[in-house]
Amino acid sequence: MPARKPRPPDEKPQRERFIEAAREHGASEDPEPFERIFRQVVKPPQIPVASKPRLGKTAVLGKYAPRSSQV
């Protein structure tokens, strides 16, 4: 792995550069606008609704299939 170049002594740390750039672009420290946009972009997962088993070959006889005495 090659050696890193030494940073200039007058260079700001990455965190400070990031905060400065965010302020220049109009970013806010208020979490509400972020949450609002996040909810628009990322939809909550859909929870599947349990349904009754379909009648047919896979149905358990006697539980969901009609009984021969009732037909």
C-alpha positions as CSV (number, residue, x, y, z in Angstrom):
1,M,0.0,0.0,0.0
2,P,1.5,3.4,-1.0
3,A,2.3,5.9,1.8
4,R,-0.2,8.7,2.3
5,K,0.8,12.2,1.4
6,P,0.9,14.5,4.4
7,R,-1.9,17.0,4.5
8,P,-1.2,20.7,4.3
9,P,-1.2,22.3,7.8
10,D,-3.9,24.9,6.8
11,E,-6.4,22.3,5.5
12,K,-9.6,21.9,7.6
13,P,-10.6,18.4,8.9
14,Q,-13.2,16.5,6.7
15,R,-16.0,17.1,9.2
16,E,-15.6,20.8,9.1
17,R,-15.4,20.9,5.3
18,F,-18.6,18.8,5.1
19,I,-20.5,21.1,7.5
20,E,-19.3,24.1,5.6
21,A,-20.4,22.6,2.2
22,A,-23.8,21.7,3.7
23,R,-24.4,25.2,4.9
24,E,-23.4,26.6,1.5
25,H,-26.1,24.4,-0.1
26,G,-28.8,25.5,2.3
27,A,-28.9,22.4,4.5
28,S,-30.5,22.8,7.9
29,E,-29.8,21.1,11.2
30,D,-33.5,20.8,11.8
31,P,-34.5,17.1,11.3
32,E,-38.1,17.7,10.3
33,P,-37.4,18.6,6.6
34,F,-35.2,15.6,6.3
35,E,-37.8,13.3,7.8
36,R,-40.5,14.7,5.5
37,I,-38.4,14.1,2.4
38,F,-37.2,10.7,3.6
39,R,-40.8,9.5,4.1
40,Q,-41.6,10.6,0.5
41,V,-38.6,8.7,-0.9
42,V,-38.6,5.6,1.3
43,K,-42.1,4.0,1.5
44,P,-42.8,1.8,4.6
45,P,-42.8,-1.9,3.8
46,Q,-46.1,-3.4,3.0
47,I,-47.2,-6.0,5.6
48,P,-48.9,-8.9,3.8
49,V,-52.4,-9.7,5.1
50,A,-53.0,-13.3,6.0
51,S,-55.7,-14.8,3.8
52,K,-57.7,-17.9,4.1
53,P,-56.3,-20.9,2.2
54,R,-57.9,-21.5,-1.2
55,L,-60.1,-24.5,-1.7
56,G,-58.7,-27.0,-4.0
57,K,-56.1,-29.7,-4.1
58,T,-53.9,-28.1,-1.4
59,A,-56.8,-27.6,1.1
60,V,-56.8,-29.9,4.1
61,L,-59.7,-32.3,3.8
62,G,-62.3,-31.9,6.5
63,K,-61.1,-28.5,7.5
64,Y,-61.9,-26.3,4.5
65,A,-63.3,-28.7,1.9
66,P,-67.1,-29.3,2.0
67,R,-68.1,-32.6,3.6
68,S,-69.8,-35.2,1.5
69,S,-72.8,-35.4,3.9
70,Q,-73.5,-31.7,3.4
71,V,-73.4,-31.8,-0.4
